[in-house]
Amino acid sequence: MRRRLVLAAPLLLGACGVVNQSYVEPRRYPLAPVRPAGGTRRRGTKTLLMRLTRAAPGLDGKLLRSIRADGTEATEFYAEWTAPPAEAAEQALRRWLMDAGTFAAVLAPGTRGNADLLMESELLALHVDLGRGVAVASMSAVLMRETSQFGTRVVAQFSAQGAAPVPPERPLGPDAQAAGMVAALGQVLARLEADLARYA
């Protein structure tokens, strides 16, 4: 019996250490770039159905990501997006296009409305490049049209990148990381808006 107590003592002490650790409230950031007011607003005549935005490998988690100068990845364990990045990027792009008036309507999956165009998109990159001192974002999109005769046909394909500077201090805090990535995604959405406007 004494031997069992001796063997169990380290486990009990370890458990006490875990219980006594103080709780750290994670910081949560919205990935929601806002389209600048006063820009050119062109009211399109076509409707666009936005399908769900996919996430490239490694972008399905909510933790803030950065790439060190040596190429290794780091995550902020107590700082995260309020929603998965691809889901948040999709909502941000939807609001951006609605605010721009690029299309007569921007529809969501499951709608009963008729869509002139369909769009599939993918979030390719969202991180802070510490070696370059910039936040990076990238998305791709495919614009399609459904026809009764030929089915779904690809109209155009786009790829947009954005890079926003981050403060030089190291370690870089999560507030600055999140702000940089939001700004970089805003550049991506502005470029996608310009590309899509030609087909609206």
Order of alpha helices (4+ residues) and beta strands (2+ residues): alpha-beta-beta-beta-beta-beta-alpha-beta-beta-beta-beta-alpha
